[in-house]
Amino acid sequence: MKRDTKTSSTATTGGVLNIHTLYYRLITIKYHENLNFRVYIFGLWYLFPILITILSYIPPIDLDFVYNETLQIHPDYDFSPYLKFGGFANSHNICMTLVTVTLVVLATLAPLLGWYWRRETLKILDQNINSLSAQSVMQFRALIHGLGLQIMIPLICYVPVGFFYIYNKYSGTQLPISQYTLCFMMTLPALFDPILQIYFIVPYRRAVRQMMTCGRRRRRGIDDAESECLCS
């Protein structure tokens, strides 16, 4: 359970970082005063990962209780190789319930709020498009679109996992698909985030394209040199 707590806190921090980047882009073009104050206020969002970690460690840990409860829930399984079970004794504790509610609310509310900030940023950019160069507008717009998609990833990846967990927790039954969705869905942001950054951040895209072009040219030069050697 400690590993799950660290994973949840890290995932929450990563989602807040993406939203913070988009929020900072918005306030730099919408508000020209008290920028530091607005950044500090938004920094309160980082209290949520800390809160999740603290609440997860408040309930007492009872490994024997976890082991016996698991045997009752899954009597057909052979747990003899796993004599020591990790985890918290009671997932229905008020602290763990608050952790679950916090994760689900953040994974749902934060992307929606970030999408609203994305729309407001693009609206302000369209109003001031004449005062910026075409290249600056293109790069800024691409960055905002990329951040908007990155912010929506938690809504797609984390919310289904949260609903599976809530259903399993309060219904007393376990959906078979929930055993395989946790690791798969939690790793999807690590796959999509670099791809979105490379595509929507123009300097990154140009650098990757240049690397690929240089690689093809280098291989082509080697092939031409080998062909000349064979002909001679």
MDAnalysis code that builds the backbone (N, CA, C; Angstrom):
import MDAnalysis as mda
import numpy as np

u = mda.Universe.empty(696, n_residues=232, atom_resindex=np.repeat(np.arange(232), 3), trajectory=True)
u.add_TopologyAttr("name", ["N", "CA", "C"] * 232)
u.add_TopologyAttr("resid", np.arange(1, 233))
u.add_TopologyAttr("resname", ["MET", "LYS", "ARG", "ASP", "THR", "LYS", "THR", "SER", "SER", "THR", "ALA", "THR", "THR", "GLY", "GLY", "VAL", "LEU", "ASN", "ILE", "HIS", "THR", "LEU", "TYR", "TYR", "ARG", "LEU", "ILE", "THR", "ILE", "LYS", "TYR", "HIS", "GLU", "ASN", "LEU", "ASN", "PHE", "ARG", "VAL", "TYR", "ILE", "PHE", "GLY", "LEU", "TRP", "TYR", "LEU", "PHE", "PRO", "ILE", "LEU", "ILE", "THR", "ILE", "LEU", "SER", "TYR", "ILE", "PRO", "PRO", "ILE", "ASP", "LEU", "ASP", "PHE", "VAL", "TYR", "ASN", "GLU", "THR", "LEU", "GLN", "ILE", "HIS", "PRO", "ASP", "TYR", "ASP", "PHE", "SER", "PRO", "TYR", "LEU", "LYS", "PHE", "GLY", "GLY", "PHE", "ALA", "ASN", "SER", "HIS", "ASN", "ILE", "CYS", "MET", "THR", "LEU", "VAL", "THR", "VAL", "THR", "LEU", "VAL", "VAL", "LEU", "ALA", "THR", "LEU", "ALA", "PRO", "LEU", "LEU", "GLY", "TRP", "TYR", "TRP", "ARG", "ARG", "GLU", "THR", "LEU", "LYS", "ILE", "LEU", "ASP", "GLN", "ASN", "ILE", "ASN", "SER", "LEU", "SER", "ALA", "GLN", "SER", "VAL", "MET", "GLN", "PHE", "ARG", "ALA", "LEU", "ILE", "HIS", "GLY", "LEU", "GLY", "LEU", "GLN", "ILE", "MET", "ILE", "PRO", "LEU", "ILE", "CYS", "TYR", "VAL", "PRO", "VAL", "GLY", "PHE", "PHE", "TYR", "ILE", "TYR", "ASN", "LYS", "TYR", "SER", "GLY", "THR", "GLN", "LEU", "PRO", "ILE", "SER", "GLN", "TYR", "THR", "LEU", "CYS", "PHE", "MET", "MET", "THR", "LEU", "PRO", "ALA", "LEU", "PHE", "ASP", "PRO", "ILE", "LEU", "GLN", "ILE", "TYR", "PHE", "ILE", "VAL", "PRO", "TYR", "ARG", "ARG", "ALA", "VAL", "ARG", "GLN", "MET", "MET", "THR", "CYS", "GLY", "ARG", "ARG", "ARG", "ARG", "ARG", "GLY", "ILE", "ASP", "ASP", "ALA", "GLU", "SER", "GLU", "CYS", "LEU", "CYS", "SER"])
u.atoms.positions = np.array([
    [0.827, -1.209, 0.000],
    [0.000, 0.000, 0.000],
    [0.859, 1.255, 0.000],
    [2.049, 1.170, 0.594],
    [2.934, 2.323, 0.572],
    [3.296, 2.698, -0.854],
    [3.532, 1.668, -1.688],
    [3.857, 1.937, -3.077],
    [2.685, 2.588, -3.789],
    [1.432, 2.120, -3.502],
    [0.254, 2.724, -4.109],
    [0.100, 4.171, -3.673],
    [0.415, 4.454, -2.406],
    [0.324, 5.826, -1.917],
    [1.308, 6.729, -2.635],
    [2.538, 6.266, -2.796],
    [3.538, 7.060, -3.508],
    [3.133, 7.262, -4.958],
    [2.565, 6.217, -5.579],
    [2.126, 6.336, -6.968],
    [1.018, 7.363, -7.102],
    [0.040, 7.325, -6.195],
    [-1.069, 8.279, -6.246],
    [-0.581, 9.705, -6.030],
    [0.310, 9.895, -5.063],
    [0.833, 11.236, -4.792],
    [1.647, 11.761, -5.970],
    [2.470, 10.887, -6.568],
    [3.280, 11.306, -7.711],
    [2.410, 11.643, -8.907],
    [1.392, 10.816, -9.165],
    [0.487, 11.089, -10.281],
    [-0.270, 12.395, -10.071],
    [-0.689, 12.657, -8.832],
    [-1.381, 13.910, -8.534],
    [-0.468, 15.105, -8.751],
    [0.787, 14.990, -8.314],
    [1.742, 16.084, -8.510],
    [1.988, 16.341, -9.989],
    [2.120, 15.269, -10.782],
    [2.317, 15.441, -12.219],
    [1.150, 16.138, -12.887],
    [-0.082, 15.780, -12.483],
    [-1.243, 16.458, -13.043],
    [-1.306, 17.923, -12.664],
    [-0.951, 18.235, -11.419],
    [-0.948, 19.631, -10.975],
    [0.108, 20.437, -11.724],
    [1.251, 19.827, -12.022],
    [2.305, 20.539, -12.751],
    [1.831, 20.971, -14.135],
    [1.130, 20.083, -14.842],
    [0.623, 20.446, -16.168],
    [-0.390, 21.579, -16.083],
    [-1.291, 21.498, -15.102],
    [-2.291, 22.553, -14.948],
    [-1.624, 23.858, -14.531],
    [-0.602, 23.765, -13.693],
    [0.111, 24.961, -13.249],
    [0.768, 25.661, -14.433],
    [1.337, 24.887, -15.357],
    [1.964, 25.478, -16.543],
    [0.943, 26.234, -17.380],
    [-0.224, 25.617, -17.593],
    [-1.266, 26.282, -18.369],
    [-1.789, 27.511, -17.645],
    [-1.969, 27.408, -16.330],
    [-2.454, 28.550, -15.549],
    [-1.463, 29.708, -15.609],
    [-0.176, 29.396, -15.551],
    [0.842, 30.453, -15.618],
    [0.810, 31.150, -16.975],
    [0.605, 30.389, -18.040],
    [0.490, 31.006, -19.366],
    [-0.711, 31.938, -19.433],
    [-1.792, 31.543, -18.773],
    [-2.995, 32.374, -18.783],
    [-2.781, 33.679, -18.036],
    [-2.219, 33.616, -16.829],
    [-2.104, 34.837, -16.030],
    [-1.054, 35.787, -16.594],
    [-0.061, 35.259, -17.337],
    [0.954, 36.155, -17.905],
    [0.395, 37.026, -19.017],
    [-0.653, 36.570, -19.684],
    [-1.239, 37.382, -20.757],
    [-2.542, 38.056, -20.334],
    [-3.143, 37.608, -19.227],
    [-4.407, 38.201, -18.790],
    [-4.215, 39.188, -17.652],
    [-3.300, 38.888, -16.751],
    [-3.057, 39.755, -15.599],
    [-1.605, 40.219, -15.627],
    [-1.404, 41.501, -15.525],
    [-0.060, 42.065, -15.572],
    [0.409, 42.550, -14.200],
    [-0.408, 42.347, -13.186],
    [-0.047, 42.752, -11.835],
    [-0.263, 41.580, -10.880],
    [0.522, 41.582, -9.816],
    [0.408, 40.567, -8.758],
    [0.554, 39.139, -9.295],
    [1.478, 38.953, -10.238],
    [1.677, 37.614, -10.794],
    [2.197, 36.646, -9.731],
    [3.143, 37.113, -8.930],
    [3.704, 36.236, -7.902],
    [2.645, 35.802, -6.897],
    [1.752, 36.719, -6.540],
    [0.685, 36.380, -5.602],
    [-0.228, 35.302, -6.180],
    [-0.567, 35.418, -7.456],
    [-1.434, 34.423, -8.094],
    [-0.735, 33.071, -8.192],
    [0.560, 33.097, -8.438],
    [1.315, 31.840, -8.488],
    [1.338, 31.183, -7.114],
    [1.523, 31.971, -6.060],
    [1.540, 31.414, -4.708],
    [0.179, 30.829, -4.338],
    [-0.881, 31.506, -4.748],
    [-2.219, 30.995, -4.456],
    [-2.433, 29.653, -5.144],
    [-2.009, 29.571, -6.404],
    [-2.166, 28.299, -7.106],
    [-1.281, 27.224, -6.485],
    [-0.177, 27.634, -5.863],
    [0.700, 26.665, -5.219],
    [0.031, 25.880, -4.109],
    [-1.118, 26.365, -3.619],
    [-1.854, 25.617, -2.602],
    [-2.326, 24.268, -3.134],
    [-2.422, 24.148, -4.459],
    [-2.822, 22.871, -5.040],
    [-1.845, 21.761, -4.664],
    [-0.590, 22.121, -4.454],
    [0.418, 21.105, -4.134],
    [0.251, 20.550, -2.722],
    [-0.668, 21.117, -1.959],
    [-0.974, 20.545, -0.651],
    [-1.749, 19.235, -0.782],
    [-2.429, 19.040, -1.915],
    [-3.218, 17.818, -2.085],
    [-2.350, 16.561, -2.095],
    [-1.237, 16.510, -2.852],
    [-0.383, 15.306, -2.755],
    [0.150, 15.065, -1.350],
    [0.492, 16.153, -0.648],
    [0.970, 16.001, 0.731],
    [-0.148, 15.464, 1.620],
    [-1.369, 15.987, 1.425],
    [-2.514, 15.528, 2.206],
    [-2.794, 14.051, 1.957],
    [-2.690, 13.627, 0.699],
    [-2.930, 12.218, 0.367],
    [-1.927, 11.317, 1.077],
    [-0.669, 11.727, 1.071],
    [0.368, 10.919, 1.718],
    [0.153, 10.839, 3.227],
    [-0.160, 11.981, 3.862],
    [-0.337, 12.001, 5.319],
    [-1.550, 11.174, 5.736],
    [-2.679, 11.359, 5.049],
    [-3.893, 10.629, 5.411],
    [-3.724, 9.125, 5.232],
    [-2.914, 8.722, 4.255],
    [-2.743, 7.289, 4.001],
    [-1.977, 6.589, 5.109],
    [-1.186, 7.341, 5.870],
    [-0.369, 6.730, 6.913],
    [-0.944, 6.921, 8.314],
    [-2.080, 7.597, 8.439],
    [-2.689, 7.783, 9.760],
    [-3.332, 6.504, 10.288],
    [-4.126, 5.749, 9.492],
    [-4.736, 4.525, 10.032],
    [-3.672, 3.514, 10.440],
    [-3.901, 2.782, 11.522],
    [-2.911, 1.782, 11.966],
    [-2.822, 0.619, 10.984],
    [-1.621, 0.099, 10.828],
    [-1.379, -1.013, 9.917],
    [-1.428, -2.322, 10.700],
    [-2.200, -3.271, 10.197],
    [-2.324, -4.583, 10.834],
    [-2.180, -5.638, 9.740],
    [-0.988, -6.186, 9.590],
    [-0.722, -7.125, 8.507],
    [-1.511, -8.421, 8.668],
    [-1.694, -8.881, 9.905],
    [-2.454, -10.116, 10.132],
    [-3.910, -9.938, 9.716],
    [-4.467, -8.769, 10.025],
    [-5.851, -8.502, 9.647],
    [-5.998, -8.515, 8.131],
    [-5.049, -7.894, 7.448],
    [-5.101, -7.852, 5.987],
    [-5.016, -9.256, 5.407],
    [-4.134, -10.070, 5.972],
    [-3.961, -11.437, 5.478],
    [-5.234, -12.259, 5.683],
    [-5.812, -12.196, 6.866],
    [-7.026, -12.971, 7.152],
    [-8.206, -12.479, 6.326],
    [-8.316, -11.175, 6.164],
    [-9.412, -10.642, 5.364],
    [-9.287, -11.081, 3.907],
    [-8.072, -11.110, 3.398],
    [-7.857, -11.548, 2.023],
    [-8.211, -13.016, 1.853],
    [-7.892, -13.833, 2.844],
    [-8.256, -15.248, 2.787],
    [-9.770, -15.433, 2.776],
    [-10.499, -14.597, 3.505],
    [-11.954, -14.703, 3.525],
    [-12.566, -14.271, 2.197],
    [-11.997, -13.241, 1.601],
    [-12.555, -12.736, 0.344],
    [-12.238, -13.681, -0.815],
    [-11.044, -14.275, -0.795],
    [-10.609, -15.162, -1.882],
    [-10.229, -16.528, -1.301],
    [-11.213, -17.331, -0.900],
    [-10.885, -18.626, -0.276],
    [-10.280, -19.629, -1.252],
    [-10.474, -19.444, -2.537],
    [-9.967, -20.402, -3.523],
    [-8.512, -20.158, -3.889],
    [-7.949, -19.046, -3.453],
    [-6.572, -18.721, -3.815],
    [-5.594, -19.332, -2.809],
    [-4.411, -19.619, -3.281],
    [-3.355, -20.153, -2.421],
    [-2.389, -19.020, -2.081],
    [-2.453, -18.568, -0.830],
    [-1.615, -17.457, -0.391],
    [-0.441, -17.919, 0.470],
    [-0.188, -19.214, 0.479],
    [0.896, -19.711, 1.329],
    [2.261, -19.127, 0.965],
    [2.561, -18.849, -0.317],
    [3.876, -18.237, -0.598],
    [3.996, -16.805, -0.090],
    [2.845, -16.186, 0.242],
    [2.868, -14.778, 0.646],
    [2.417, -14.677, 2.101],
    [3.298, -14.990, 3.007],
    [2.934, -15.024, 4.418],
    [2.780, -13.635, 5.000],
    [3.461, -12.649, 4.436],
    [3.370, -11.286, 4.942],
    [2.728, -10.409, 3.879],
    [1.582, -9.879, 4.228],
    [0.852, -9.015, 3.312],
    [1.068, -7.569, 3.717],
    [1.273, -6.723, 2.744],
    [1.345, -5.294, 3.022],
    [-0.004, -4.650, 2.806],
    [-0.194, -3.506, 3.407],
    [-1.449, -2.805, 3.200],
    [-2.000, -2.266, 4.493],
    [-3.061, -1.499, 4.382],
    [-3.713, -0.939, 5.553],
    [-4.849, -1.845, 5.978],
    [-5.101, -1.873, 7.276],
    [-6.060, -2.819, 7.820],
    [-7.483, -2.531, 7.356],
    [-7.879, -1.300, 7.313],
    [-9.272, -0.971, 7.038],
    [-9.332, 0.119, 5.981],
    [-9.724, -0.255, 4.788],
    [-9.825, 0.734, 3.713],
    [-11.054, 1.610, 3.853],
    [-11.974, 1.255, 4.779],
    [-13.167, 2.068, 5.017],
    [-12.941, 3.106, 6.109],
    [-11.726, 3.211, 6.589],
    [-11.397, 4.251, 7.555],
    [-11.666, 5.622, 6.946],
    [-12.042, 6.586, 7.780],
    [-12.392, 7.916, 7.289],
    [-11.227, 8.555, 6.535],
    [-10.004, 8.273, 6.969],
    [-8.835, 8.851, 6.292],
    [-8.697, 8.300, 4.882],
    [-8.864, 6.982, 4.732],
    [-8.755, 6.380, 3.412],
    [-9.922, 6.787, 2.524],
    [-11.089, 7.002, 3.120],
    [-12.225, 7.501, 2.343],
    [-11.945, 8.902, 1.816],
    [-11.330, 9.744, 2.649],
    [-10.960, 11.090, 2.203],
    [-9.924, 11.036, 1.086],
    [-8.995, 10.093, 1.168],
    [-8.005, 9.935, 0.099],
    [-8.692, 9.574, -1.213],
    [-9.634, 8.632, -1.151],
    [-10.354, 8.219, -2.356],
    [-11.140, 9.376, -2.949],
    [-11.864, 10.106, -2.097],
    [-12.654, 11.242, -2.579],
    [-11.748, 12.310, -3.183],
    [-10.622, 12.587, -2.533],
    [-9.700, 13.605, -3.038],
    [-9.156, 13.236, -4.407],
    [-8.763, 11.983, -4.586],
    [-8.211, 11.548, -5.867],
    [-9.244, 11.630, -6.983],
    [-10.467, 11.179, -6.702],
    [-11.507, 11.193, -7.735],
    [-11.898, 12.623, -8.095],
    [-12.041, 13.482, -7.076],
    [-12.417, 14.876, -7.340],
    [-11.327, 15.595, -8.128],
    [-10.068, 15.397, -7.741],
    [-8.971, 16.044, -8.458],
    [-8.875, 15.553, -9.891],
    [-9.007, 14.241, -10.092],
    [-8.900, 13.683, -11.440],
    [-10.046, 14.120, -12.335],
    [-11.175, 14.532, -11.732],
    [-12.322, 14.978, -12.525],
    [-12.363, 16.491, -12.662],
    [-12.176, 17.204, -11.551],
    [-12.324, 18.658, -11.556],
    [-11.141, 19.356, -12.207],
    [-9.926, 18.902, -11.923],
    [-8.739, 19.584, -12.443],
    [-8.696, 19.624, -13.969],
    [-8.948, 18.517, -14.687],
    [-8.958, 18.613, -16.150],
    [-10.030, 19.550, -16.694],
    [-11.208, 19.552, -16.064],
    [-12.270, 20.451, -16.525],
    [-11.881, 21.906, -16.301],
    [-11.279, 22.195, -15.154],
    [-10.817, 23.551, -14.885],
    [-9.694, 23.932, -15.844],
    [-8.782, 22.996, -16.097],
    [-7.703, 23.267, -17.039],
    [-8.206, 23.496, -18.444],
    [-9.242, 22.760, -18.836],
    [-9.816, 22.974, -20.173],
    [-10.448, 24.354, -20.272],
    [-11.056, 24.839, -19.209],
    [-11.612, 26.196, -19.201],
    [-10.503, 27.228, -19.334],
    [-9.404, 27.039, -18.621],
    [-8.273, 27.969, -18.740],
    [-7.680, 27.934, -20.138],
    [-7.667, 26.774, -20.741],
    [-7.174, 26.668, -22.118],
    [-8.028, 27.513, -23.058],
    [-9.348, 27.417, -22.912],
    [-10.238, 28.195, -23.776],
    [-10.063, 29.689, -23.546],
    [-9.912, 30.093, -22.275],
    [-9.711, 31.507, -21.983],
    [-8.384, 32.007, -22.554],
    [-7.343, 31.196, -22.483],
    [-6.037, 31.595, -23.012],
    [-6.093, 31.782, -24.519],
    [-6.727, 30.851, -25.220],
    [-6.837, 30.970, -26.675],
    [-7.702, 32.160, -27.064],
    [-8.710, 32.460, -26.262],
    [-9.563, 33.611, -26.554],
    [-8.771, 34.911, -26.443],
    [-7.964, 35.031, -25.391],
    [-7.135, 36.232, -25.225],
    [-6.093, 36.318, -26.330],
    [-5.549, 35.185, -26.736],
    [-4.563, 35.174, -27.822],
    [-5.180, 35.657, -29.123],
    [-6.404, 35.258, -29.413],
    [-7.073, 35.711, -30.634],
    [-7.346, 37.214, -30.597],
    [-7.611, 37.748, -29.411],
    [-7.872, 39.185, -29.295],
    [-6.618, 40.024, -29.494],
    [-5.452, 39.453, -29.230],
    [-4.190, 40.194, -29.351],
    [-3.297, 39.628, -30.451],
    [-3.894, 39.002, -31.430],
    [-3.112, 38.330, -32.459],
    [-2.341, 39.312, -33.332],
    [-2.863, 40.540, -33.472],
    [-2.194, 41.520, -34.337],
    [-0.918, 42.080, -33.717],
    [-0.780, 41.973, -32.409],
    [0.401, 42.529, -31.742],
    [1.546, 41.524, -31.618],
    [1.358, 40.323, -32.131],
    [2.380, 39.285, -32.058],
    [2.749, 38.817, -33.454],
    [3.944, 38.277, -33.572],
    [4.378, 37.742, -34.862],
    [3.663, 36.422, -35.141],
    [3.604, 36.063, -36.414],
    [2.910, 34.836, -36.805],
    [3.569, 33.607, -36.186],
    [4.896, 33.609, -36.104],
    [5.604, 32.471, -35.527],
    [5.334, 32.346, -34.028],
    [5.300, 33.478, -33.324],
    [5.013, 33.442, -31.888],
    [3.605, 32.932, -31.624],
    [2.657, 33.387, -32.441],
    [1.274, 32.934, -32.284],
    [1.173, 31.432, -32.530],
    [1.848, 30.945, -33.562],
    [1.797, 29.522, -33.884],
    [2.381, 28.676, -32.753],
    [3.538, 29.087, -32.229],
    [4.173, 28.322, -31.161],
    [3.349, 28.361, -29.875],
    [2.829, 29.536, -29.537],
    [2.045, 29.666, -28.311],
    [0.750, 28.870, -28.418],
    [0.092, 28.934, -29.568],
    [-1.158, 28.194, -29.747],
    [-0.909, 26.685, -29.678],
    [0.174, 26.230, -30.312],
    [0.489, 24.800, -30.267],
    [0.782, 24.352, -28.840],
    [1.491, 25.189, -28.076],
    [1.794, 24.853, -26.685],
    [0.522, 24.729, -25.858],
    [-0.408, 25.651, -26.042],
    [-1.657, 25.620, -25.276],
    [-2.483, 24.395, -25.639],
    [-2.538, 24.064, -26.932],
    [-3.273, 22.861, -27.338],
    [-2.641, 21.609, -26.724],
    [-1.313, 21.544, -26.723],
    [-0.637, 20.395, -26.129],
    [-0.891, 20.274, -24.638],
    [-0.824, 21.401, -23.925],
    [-1.104, 21.376, -22.486],
    [-2.548, 20.975, -22.213],
    [-3.466, 21.441, -23.077],
    [-4.866, 21.068, -22.908],
    [-5.078, 19.565, -23.018],
    [-4.405, 18.941, -23.976],
    [-4.525, 17.489, -24.119],
    [-3.854, 16.760, -22.958],
    [-2.710, 17.269, -22.508],
    [-2.039, 16.641, -21.368],
    [-2.899, 16.699, -20.111],
    [-3.617, 17.792, -19.947],
    [-4.464, 17.942, -18.768],
    [-5.649, 16.984, -18.813],
    [-6.124, 16.653, -20.017],
    [-7.262, 15.752, -20.132],
    [-6.876, 14.290, -19.927],
    [-5.584, 13.974, -19.982],
    [-5.154, 12.581, -19.824],
    [-5.583, 11.993, -18.474],
    [-5.423, 12.713, -17.333],
    [-5.900, 12.134, -16.066],
    [-7.384, 11.803, -16.069],
    [-8.188, 12.624, -16.744],
    [-9.621, 12.355, -16.796],
    [-9.897, 11.043, -17.520],
    [-9.077, 10.729, -18.520],
    [-9.268, 9.510, -19.302],
    [-8.651, 8.298, -18.610],
    [-7.511, 8.498, -17.962],
    [-6.754, 7.362, -17.411],
    [-7.073, 7.074, -15.950],
    [-7.193, 8.112, -15.120],
    [-7.303, 7.904, -13.678],
    [-8.742, 7.739, -13.199],
    [-9.685, 8.425, -13.838],
    [-11.073, 8.365, -13.368],
    [-11.655, 6.957, -13.489],
    [-11.472, 6.238, -14.621],
    [-11.990, 4.858, -14.657],
    [-11.400, 3.973, -13.564],
    [-10.101, 4.128, -13.292],
    [-9.475, 3.343, -12.223],
    [-10.106, 3.681, -10.877],
    [-10.378, 4.962, -10.648],
    [-11.010, 5.377, -9.400],
    [-12.401, 4.802, -9.227],
    [-13.181, 4.783, -10.305],
    [-14.529, 4.230, -10.213],
    [-14.494, 2.716, -9.989],
    [-13.536, 2.033, -10.624],
    [-13.384, 0.601, -10.374],
    [-13.060, 0.347, -8.905],
    [-12.166, 1.165, -8.364],
    [-11.769, 0.990, -6.964],
    [-12.955, 1.227, -6.031],
    [-13.729, 2.282, -6.281],
    [-14.886, 2.586, -5.433],
    [-15.920, 1.466, -5.515],
    [-16.149, 0.964, -6.720],
    [-17.124, -0.125, -6.878],
    [-16.672, -1.369, -6.118],
    [-15.400, -1.735, -6.278],
    [-14.891, -2.918, -5.580],
    [-14.925, -2.736, -4.065],
    [-14.662, -1.513, -3.625],
    [-14.562, -1.245, -2.194],
    [-15.909, -1.323, -1.499],
    [-16.940, -0.733, -2.102],
    [-18.224, -0.621, -1.412],
    [-19.234, -1.689, -1.837],
    [-18.997, -2.377, -2.946],
    [-19.915, -3.440, -3.351],
    [-19.529, -4.792, -2.771],
    [-18.262, -4.937, -2.371],
    [-17.807, -6.212, -1.838],
    [-17.457, -7.230, -2.904],
    [-17.627, -6.877, -4.164],
    [-17.256, -7.748, -5.280],
    [-16.191, -7.054, -6.117],
    [-15.451, -7.852, -6.853],
    [-14.356, -7.298, -7.645],
    [-14.594, -7.578, -9.121],
    [-14.535, -6.524, -9.918],
    [-14.621, -6.693, -11.358],
    [-13.307, -7.274, -11.868],
    [-13.360, -8.337, -12.657],
    [-12.098, -8.938, -13.144],
    [-11.227, -7.960, -13.923],
    [-11.864, -7.064, -14.680],
    [-11.082, -6.133, -15.492],
    [-10.291, -5.153, -14.632],
    [-10.766, -4.908, -13.403],
    [-10.077, -3.944, -12.539],
    [-8.707, -4.444, -12.095],
    [-8.471, -5.756, -12.172],
    [-7.167, -6.286, -11.777],
    [-6.078, -5.911, -12.778],
    [-6.480, -5.622, -14.008],
    [-5.499, -5.374, -15.065],
    [-5.466, -3.920, -15.521],
    [-6.468, -3.146, -15.138],
    [-6.520, -1.766, -15.619],
    [-5.618, -0.829, -14.829],
    [-5.311, -1.144, -13.561],
    [-4.569, -0.208, -12.720],
    [-3.196, 0.105, -13.309],
    [-2.381, -0.919, -13.484],
    [-1.020, -0.679, -14.004],
    [-1.061, -0.130, -15.423],
    [-1.977, -0.646, -16.240],
    [-2.045, -0.206, -17.634],
    [-2.446, 1.255, -17.740],
    [-3.529, 1.631, -17.051],
    [-4.035, 2.997, -17.155],
    [-3.102, 3.997, -16.480],
    [-2.442, 3.597, -15.397],
    [-1.552, 4.520, -14.693],
    [-0.293, 4.825, -15.486],
    [0.100, 3.916, -16.388],
    [1.316, 4.146, -17.177],
    [1.046, 4.857, -18.494],
    [-0.205, 5.012, -18.891],
    [-0.509, 5.677, -20.159],
    [-0.015, 7.126, -20.211],
    [-0.163, 7.926, -19.132],
    [0.377, 9.295, -19.203],
    [1.867, 9.333, -19.483],
    [2.621, 8.378, -18.934],
    [4.062, 8.350, -19.204],
    [4.352, 8.073, -20.670],
    [3.416, 7.422, -21.360],
    [3.584, 7.154, -22.789],
    [3.167, 8.344, -23.637],
    [2.034, 8.959, -23.287],
    [1.478, 10.009, -24.139],
    [2.104, 11.382, -23.894],
    [2.523, 11.665, -22.662],
    [3.071, 12.994, -22.366],
    [4.272, 13.349, -23.240],
    [5.291, 12.487, -23.367],
    [6.417, 12.860, -24.242],
    [6.015, 13.035, -25.697],
    [5.080, 12.200, -26.167],
    [4.636, 12.319, -27.560],
    [3.936, 13.654, -27.784],
    [3.069, 14.039, -26.857],
    [2.364, 15.317, -26.986],
    [3.327, 16.492, -26.908],
    [4.306, 16.420, -26.020],
    [5.276, 17.511, -25.905],
    [6.105, 17.651, -27.173],
    [6.554, 16.529, -27.723],
    [7.361, 16.591, -28.942],
    [6.547, 17.140, -30.105],
    [5.268, 16.785, -30.172],
    [4.461, 17.215, -31.316],
    [4.019, 18.668, -31.203],
    [3.597, 19.091, -30.016],
    [2.994, 20.417, -29.887],
    [3.991, 21.508, -29.524],
    [5.130, 21.176, -28.955],
    [6.147, 22.192, -28.678],
    [7.054, 22.268, -29.899],
    [6.936, 23.361, -30.632],
    [7.565, 23.471, -31.950],
    [9.081, 23.256, -31.897],
    [9.832, 23.871, -30.959],
    [11.285, 23.611, -30.931],
    [11.623, 22.137, -30.721],
    [10.857, 21.446, -29.869],
    [11.093, 20.017, -29.679],
    [10.840, 19.252, -30.975],
    [9.742, 19.606, -31.652],
    [9.406, 18.921, -32.892],
    [10.500, 19.110, -33.936],
    [10.999, 20.338, -34.037],
    [12.068, 20.597, -35.005],
    [13.342, 19.843, -34.645],
    [13.657, 19.775, -33.351],
    [14.873, 19.073, -32.935],
    [14.783, 17.581, -33.254],
    [13.625, 16.976, -32.967],
    [13.454, 15.551, -33.264],
    [13.493, 15.310, -34.763],
    [12.841, 16.193, -35.521],
    [12.863, 16.044, -36.979],
    [14.276, 16.179, -37.521],
    [15.036, 17.110, -36.949],
    [16.417, 17.292, -37.394],
    [17.264, 16.066, -37.055],
    [17.051, 15.493, -35.879],
    [17.786, 14.290, -35.509],
    [17.470, 13.140, -36.456],
    [16.195, 12.978, -36.791],
    [15.814, 11.899, -37.697],
    [16.365, 12.137, -39.092],
    [16.342, 13.398, -39.540],
    [16.868, 13.720, -40.870],
    [18.368, 13.485, -40.937],
    [19.087, 13.895, -39.890],
    [20.538, 13.680, -39.857],
    [20.863, 12.193, -39.844],
    [20.045, 11.418, -39.123],
    [20.273, 9.981, -39.093],
    [20.093, 9.348, -40.464],
    [19.039, 9.768, -41.179],
    [18.812, 9.227, -42.517],
    [19.923, 9.643, -43.470],
    [20.355, 10.910, -43.361],
    [21.439, 11.364, -44.227],
    [22.728, 10.607, -43.934],
    [22.986, 10.358, -42.652],
    [24.208, 9.645, -42.285],
    [24.184, 8.218, -42.830],
    [23.030, 7.549, -42.704],
    [22.923, 6.192, -43.233],
    [23.031, 6.191, -44.751],
    [22.435, 7.212, -45.382],
    [22.510, 7.296, -46.835],
    [23.946, 7.509, -47.284],
    [24.699, 8.335, -46.534],
    [26.101, 8.559, -46.879],
    [26.927, 7.294, -46.731],
    [26.633, 6.511, -45.684],
    [27.358, 5.253, -45.492],
    [27.051, 4.276, -46.616],
    [25.770, 4.208, -47.014],
    [25.396, 3.307, -48.106],
    [26.063, 3.717, -49.410],
    [26.110, 5.040, -49.676],
    [26.764, 5.508, -50.904],
    [28.253, 5.182, -50.890],
    [28.888, 5.355, -49.726],
    [30.317, 5.047, -49.631],
    [30.575, 3.560, -49.848],
    [29.708, 2.709, -49.283],
    [29.879, 1.272, -49.486],
    [29.660, 0.893, -50.941],
    [28.709, 1.559, -51.601],
    [28.459, 1.274, -53.017],
    [29.654, 1.654, -53.868],
    [30.270, 2.801, -53.566],
    [31.449, 3.223, -54.319],
    [32.606, 2.253, -54.122],
    [32.761, 1.758, -52.899],
    [33.834, 0.795, -52.639],
    [33.615, -0.498, -53.419],
    [32.359, -0.948, -53.491],
    [32.065, -2.171, -54.224],
    [32.285, -1.988, -55.718],
    [31.931, -0.805, -56.221],
    [32.099, -0.548, -57.656],
    [33.577, -0.466, -58.033],
    [34.369, 0.108, -57.141],
    [35.793, 0.231, -57.433],
    [36.508, -1.111, -57.276],
])
